[in-house]
Amino acid sequence: MPILAKTGRKTPQVISLLLLLYALLLTGAVSMIYPFLLMVAGSAKSGVDAQSSEIIPAFLHDDDALFQKYAEGFFNESLQMMQVALQTNTPSFRQLSPPHTPTPATRLEDWH
């Protein structure tokens, strides 16, 4: 048995009350979307991008951020292993830049 009878729903006061309730429920639902999207984006973060609060993670659209995240995972978050293997003095994974792709002329020069 419903709380409001079918005949009671036709009055303007009840209609305005129902519209107010629906507006409040819709406002509450919309206000939960942003924190939910932040939580989903945060589940894919690591030490490289932990400080950013973007809904769309940077590694999905930025190749530099993707390389930094890959290097951090590849070297198991060990900065010393990365510095030894890549022969660099980069102080953190966030400042690491991807290697430059060689041109055909430099490849030929290296081969000779």
PyMOL commands that set and color helices and strands:
alter all, ss='L'
color gray80, all
select helices_A, chain A and resi 8-10+12-31+33-42+58-60+63-74+79-86+93-95+104-111
alter helices_A, ss='H'
color red, helices_A
deselect
rebuild
show_as cartoon
